[in-house]
């Protein structure tokens, strides 16, 4: 039995992801990313682990707060034998969760803070 919801471009996105990984690997090999990280004070040895931690951390979201939304009313239009029927509206209560992404917020913030601390320590000397 096929699922009700089918995403037709799944293969395109998976192939695009692998192309992105190959381009990222080439950029690291060409040392463009290495140059940028070394300019902010991170050694070339730490670049690949930082990128890997950022990639793996992007799957982790830390919930921060929950916003209660008001009632939502939806209507569903159904076609039966060429006649349109509007199903009665029903109310759903859904909340919005505000979360912090580890790979997209925490890791880059730590990298930036580490670079800023190194710059401050270098200026004190």
C-alpha positions in Angstrom: 0.0 0.0 0.0 1.4 3.4 -1.0 1.6 6.2 1.6 -0.9 9.0 1.2 1.8 11.7 1.0 4.5 11.2 -1.5 7.4 13.6 -2.1 8.3 13.3 -5.8 11.6 15.2 -5.6 13.2 13.0 -2.9 15.8 11.5 -5.2 16.8 14.9 -6.6 17.4 16.3 -3.1 19.4 13.2 -2.0 21.6 13.6 -5.1 21.9 17.3 -4.5 23.1 16.6 -1.0 25.8 14.2 -2.2 26.9 16.8 -4.8 27.1 19.4 -2.0 29.2 17.0 0.1 31.6 16.5 -2.8 31.9 20.2 -3.4 32.5 20.8 0.3 35.2 18.1 0.3 36.9 19.8 -2.7 36.7 23.2 -1.0 38.4 21.8 2.0 41.1 20.2 -0.1 41.6 23.4 -2.0 42.1 25.1 1.4 39.5 27.9 0.9 37.7 26.9 4.0 41.0 26.2 5.7 42.1 29.8 4.9 39.0 31.3 6.3 39.2 29.2 9.6 42.9 30.0 10.0 42.1 33.7 9.6 39.8 33.6 12.6 42.4 31.6 14.6 41.4 27.9 14.2 44.1 25.4 13.3 43.8 23.3 10.1 43.6 20.1 12.2 40.4 21.2 13.9 38.5 22.2 10.7 37.1 18.8 9.7 36.0 17.8 13.2 34.2 21.2 13.5 32.5 20.8 10.2 31.4 17.3 11.2 30.1 18.4 14.6 28.2 21.2 12.9 26.7 18.8 10.4 25.7 16.2 13.0 24.5 18.8 15.4 22.1 20.2 12.8 19.8 17.3 13.5 19.6 18.2 17.2 17.1 20.9 18.3 16.9 22.1 21.9 13.4 23.3 22.7 13.5 26.7 24.4 9.9 27.9 24.7 6.4 27.0 23.6 4.0 29.6 22.2 0.4 28.8 22.6 -1.5 29.7 19.5 -5.2 30.5 19.3 -7.8 28.3 17.8 -7.5 27.6 14.1 -10.5 27.0 11.9 -10.2 25.0 8.8 -12.6 24.1 6.1 -12.4 21.2 3.7 -14.0 21.2 0.3 -15.0 17.9 -1.1 -16.0 17.1 -4.7 -18.6 14.3 -5.0 -20.0 13.5 -8.5 -19.2 17.1 -9.6 -20.9 18.7 -6.6 -18.8 20.7 -4.1 -19.5 20.3 -0.4 -17.9 22.3 2.3 -17.2 20.2 5.4 -17.9 22.0 8.7 -15.0 23.9 10.2 -13.2 22.3 13.1 -10.9 23.7 15.7 -7.4 22.5 16.3 -5.1 23.7 19.0 -1.5 23.6 18.0 1.5 25.1 19.7 4.7 26.6 18.1 7.9 25.4 19.7 10.9 27.8 19.5 14.1 25.7 19.5 17.8 26.3 19.3 19.7 24.2 16.6 23.0 22.8 17.9 24.7 22.7 14.5 23.4 26.0 13.3 23.5 28.1 16.4 25.5 26.7 19.3 28.6 25.4 17.4 29.1 28.6 15.3 28.6 30.7 18.4 31.2 28.7 20.3 33.6 29.1 17.3 33.0 32.8 17.2 33.5 33.2 20.9 36.7 31.2 20.8 38.0 33.4 18.0 37.0 36.6 19.9 38.7 35.3 23.1 41.9 34.6 21.1 41.9 38.1 19.6 41.4 39.7 23.1 44.2 37.6 24.5 46.5 38.5 21.6 45.8 42.2 22.0 46.7 42.1 25.8 50.2 40.8 25.0 
